Amino acid sequence: MFPTRNHLKMARPLGLAMVIAMGLASCATYDDEFAGINSRLDQLDTRVQGAAQSAEAANQSAQQANQRLDQLESRVQRLETAPARPPRG
């Protein structure tokens, strides 16, 4: 049986329907992919928030350490500029 014009006229809409059906079926996989991506983004967001909190805590510790160093430095400068004490004994 050779294809005739009637066959070709019928084949075009069927082919188009198959392409549309395959396109709609792939939308479901996009939903799955988007859900997976969103899940990974949520995990990354949680990790970033944790890192930001750790960085803030480290910053506060560093500021406290700098304050202690400033206090020690002033004491050292006072000792260095104080007159020499005579040795004991």
Backbone as CSV, one residue per row, in Angstrom:
resi,resn,N_x,N_y,N_z,CA_x,CA_y,CA_z,C_x,C_y,C_z
1,MET,0.853,-1.168,0.000,0.000,0.000,0.000,0.900,1.232,0.000
2,PHE,0.775,2.085,-0.959,1.585,3.285,-1.092,0.885,4.455,-0.428
3,PRO,1.646,5.352,0.167,1.017,6.504,0.805,0.372,7.406,-0.228
4,THR,-0.809,7.785,0.077,-1.533,8.699,-0.808,-1.672,10.033,-0.101
5,ARG,-2.263,10.971,-0.779,-2.436,12.289,-0.166,-3.316,12.207,1.075
6,ASN,-4.295,11.341,1.037,-5.172,11.189,2.206,-4.390,10.658,3.391
7,HIS,-3.498,9.703,3.119,-2.680,9.166,4.207,-1.780,10.253,4.790
8,LEU,-1.162,11.037,3.906,-0.274,12.096,4.374,-1.044,13.163,5.147
9,LYS,-2.255,13.471,4.700,-3.075,14.449,5.419,-3.406,13.947,6.821
10,MET,-3.627,12.656,6.953,-3.948,12.072,8.255,-2.698,11.929,9.123
11,ALA,-1.553,11.691,8.507,-0.322,11.471,9.250,0.159,12.764,9.916
12,ARG,-0.030,13.882,9.268,0.438,15.148,9.839,-0.215,15.456,11.187
13,PRO,-1.542,15.431,11.293,-2.146,15.709,12.606,-1.764,14.666,13.655
14,LEU,-1.646,13.402,13.233,-1.246,12.373,14.193,0.177,12.624,14.687
15,GLY,1.061,12.990,13.780,2.435,13.300,14.175,2.478,14.502,15.109
16,LEU,1.694,15.521,14.808,1.624,16.696,15.661,1.068,16.335,17.033
17,ALA,0.048,15.496,17.061,-0.529,15.065,18.334,0.506,14.298,19.152
18,MET,1.326,13.482,18.502,2.356,12.727,19.221,3.407,13.676,19.803
19,VAL,3.800,14.691,19.018,4.790,15.648,19.507,4.240,16.409,20.700
20,ILE,2.989,16.830,20.631,2.365,17.555,21.749,2.265,16.662,22.969
21,ALA,1.861,15.417,22.775,1.739,14.488,23.903,3.099,14.258,24.554
22,MET,4.138,14.143,23.746,5.474,13.933,24.311,5.936,15.190,25.057
23,GLY,5.581,16.349,24.537,5.938,17.599,25.208,5.234,17.730,26.542
24,LEU,3.956,17.370,26.578,3.214,17.443,27.840,3.730,16.422,28.845
25,ALA,4.134,15.273,28.367,4.670,14.260,29.275,5.989,14.733,29.872
26,SER,6.759,15.497,29.105,8.038,15.963,29.640,7.838,17.045,30.692
27,CYS,6.699,17.706,30.725,6.439,18.720,31.747,6.469,18.101,33.143
28,ALA,5.995,16.888,33.260,6.003,16.217,34.556,7.437,16.011,35.033
29,THR,8.330,15.702,34.120,9.713,15.525,34.543,10.315,16.858,34.950
30,TYR,9.899,17.953,34.301,10.386,19.263,34.721,9.944,19.572,36.142
31,ASP,8.709,19.195,36.480,8.241,19.415,37.846,9.122,18.672,38.841
32,ASP,9.481,17.436,38.517,10.357,16.659,39.387,11.728,17.313,39.497
33,GLU,12.234,17.794,38.355,13.550,18.439,38.367,13.510,19.725,39.184
34,PHE,12.442,20.510,39.004,12.322,21.751,39.779,12.218,21.456,41.271
35,ALA,11.504,20.404,41.628,11.382,20.038,43.041,12.751,19.650,43.600
36,GLY,13.521,18.892,42.834,14.861,18.515,43.276,15.771,19.725,43.415
37,ILE,15.691,20.635,42.445,16.510,21.847,42.503,16.105,22.705,43.695
38,ASN,14.804,22.851,43.917,14.336,23.637,45.059,14.795,23.030,46.377
39,SER,14.778,21.718,46.454,15.246,21.042,47.669,16.723,21.328,47.901
40,ARG,17.519,21.250,46.844,18.946,21.537,46.971,19.187,22.994,47.343
41,LEU,18.391,23.893,46.774,18.527,25.312,47.135,18.185,25.547,48.601
42,ASP,17.158,24.861,49.090,16.798,24.990,50.504,17.943,24.497,51.402
43,GLN,18.557,23.376,51.017,19.684,22.860,51.797,20.849,23.847,51.788
44,LEU,21.131,24.409,50.613,22.215,25.390,50.525,21.903,26.629,51.352
45,ASP,20.650,27.062,51.327,20.255,28.232,52.103,20.465,27.986,53.592
46,THR,20.116,26.789,54.051,20.312,26.440,55.455,21.794,26.453,55.803
47,ARG,22.621,25.902,54.910,24.064,25.882,55.170,24.643,27.290,55.176
48,VAL,24.170,28.139,54.280,24.663,29.521,54.235,24.275,30.269,55.505
49,GLN,23.045,30.058,55.970,22.620,30.713,57.212,23.473,30.243,58.389
50,GLY,23.773,28.958,58.439,24.636,28.438,59.500,26.035,29.025,59.419
51,ALA,26.561,29.142,58.210,27.891,29.729,58.036,27.887,31.196,58.440
52,ALA,26.806,31.909,58.126,26.721,33.320,58.507,26.682,33.469,60.025
53,GLN,25.965,32.585,60.698,25.919,32.633,62.164,27.295,32.318,62.751
54,SER,27.982,31.339,62.179,29.325,31.008,62.659,30.275,32.177,62.433
55,ALA,30.151,32.827,61.296,31.011,33.979,61.005,30.743,35.114,61.976
56,GLU,29.489,35.327,62.301,29.138,36.390,63.258,29.719,36.077,64.633
57,ALA,29.623,34.830,65.067,30.196,34.433,66.357,31.717,34.596,66.351
58,ALA,32.363,34.218,65.246,33.813,34.378,65.147,34.197,35.856,65.165
59,ASN,33.396,36.690,64.530,33.654,38.133,64.521,33.566,38.707,65.936
60,GLN,32.565,38.281,66.681,32.427,38.761,68.057,33.610,38.311,68.916
61,SER,34.034,37.074,68.738,35.194,36.569,69.488,36.443,37.354,69.131
62,ALA,36.609,37.654,67.848,37.782,38.420,67.418,37.760,39.827,68.008
63,GLN,36.593,40.442,68.065,36.499,41.781,68.661,36.864,41.748,70.141
64,GLN,36.401,40.721,70.854,36.744,40.588,72.271,38.247,40.365,72.441
65,ALA,38.827,39.549,71.576,40.271,39.304,71.649,41.047,40.591,71.368
66,ASN,40.577,41.383,70.420,41.240,42.663,70.128,41.157,43.614,71.316
67,GLN,40.029,43.610,71.997,39.904,44.465,73.186,40.898,44.032,74.268
68,ARG,41.028,42.729,74.482,41.992,42.236,75.480,43.425,42.591,75.081
69,LEU,43.728,42.479,73.782,45.065,42.844,73.315,45.332,44.331,73.529
70,ASP,44.345,45.162,73.290,44.517,46.605,73.520,44.805,46.890,74.993
71,GLN,44.088,46.195,75.879,44.327,46.382,77.314,45.735,45.926,77.691
72,LEU,46.150,44.794,77.164,47.496,44.303,77.453,48.560,45.231,76.880
73,GLU,48.315,45.757,75.701,49.300,46.631,75.080,49.513,47.893,75.907
74,SER,48.444,48.441,76.423,48.606,49.643,77.259,49.378,49.317,78.535
75,ARG,49.143,48.148,79.105,49.903,47.752,80.303,51.376,47.555,79.976
76,VAL,51.664,46.941,78.837,53.052,46.721,78.431,53.744,48.065,78.200
77,GLN,53.061,48.991,77.559,53.657,50.313,77.318,53.959,51.031,78.634
78,ARG,53.071,50.917,79.608,53.320,51.521,80.923,54.549,50.906,81.575
79,LEU,54.658,49.601,81.489,55.820,48.930,82.086,57.117,49.312,81.370
80,GLU,57.056,49.450,80.073,58.260,49.800,79.327,58.709,51.240,79.589
81,THR,57.771,52.118,79.841,58.127,53.525,80.073,58.358,53.827,81.553
82,ALA,58.054,52.903,82.413,58.271,53.134,83.842,59.770,53.176,84.130
83,PRO,60.155,53.962,85.141,61.583,53.998,85.459,62.066,52.620,85.915
84,ALA,63.310,52.342,85.633,63.878,51.046,86.004,63.960,50.936,87.513
85,ARG,63.593,49.796,88.015,63.645,49.580,89.457,64.991,49.001,89.824
86,PRO,65.482,49.391,90.954,66.763,48.829,91.360,66.603,47.352,91.709
87,PRO,67.603,46.550,91.436,67.505,45.137,91.752,67.383,44.902,93.251
88,ARG,66.714,43.828,93.604,66.535,43.488,95.019,67.785,42.812,95.538
89,GLY,67.999,43.000,96.822,69.014,42.227,97.502,70.335,42.763,97.532
